């Protein structure tokens, strides 16, 4: 993933690469207990998510996205 996003030539292409991960990320949250009881497993899963956030944030500030029905104050 990291290489595909970084090797993409333009901003729009990088966003498409990230968007292509949606199903895998959704499946991860549907099937994996991130806050697992085993501390080592939990730490590994949180580290994985942190690395995804770091990679995604290098492309865009996704915290600014407002979804339908969401209101910010």
N, C-alpha and C positions, 0 to 999 in steps of 0.2 A: 504494500500500500504506500509506504513512505516514498519509495523510489518512483512509483507511478505518479504520485502527486507532484513531487519535486521535479520530475523530468517533463511534466506538462509545460507547454510553451506559454500559455496565457492564463490570465486570471479565470476566465470563463471555463477553460478546460480543466483547471484545478478544481473548480466548484463542481463540475460534472463528475470528476473522479471521486470526490467526497460524497456526492449524492448517490453514486453507485454503491456505496457501502451501507446505505440505509437498511436494506433487508437483513444484512448480516448483523448490524448493530441492534436492530429490533429483535432479531432472533436471540441474540446474546442476552438481552434484558428479559425476554420471555422465558428462557430456558436455564439461565444461570443465576444462582443466588450469589450476588456480589458480596454481601456481608455474611459470608460463610462463617460457621462457628470455628473452624480451624483458622487460627491467626495467620499462618503462612499462606494458605489458600486465599484468604481475604486480602492480604497485602498484595499478593500477585495480581489479583483481579483489579484492585484499586490502582495499582501501578499501570496495568494495561489501559485502563480508562484514562488515567492521567496522561499517558503518552498519546492517546488519541486526541485528547483535548489540546495538547501542545501542538500536534500536527495540524489539526483543524484551525487552531487560532493563528497559525502562521499564514493562513490563507485569508481568513476573514474574522471579524468580530461577531460571532454568532449570538452573543448575549443581547445584541440589539434587535434580533428578529422577534417580531410580535406575531403570534399565531391567531387565527380567527377566534374571537371570543375572549381573548386575553386582554386585560386592561392593566396598564401600569399607572402608578400614582406618582 
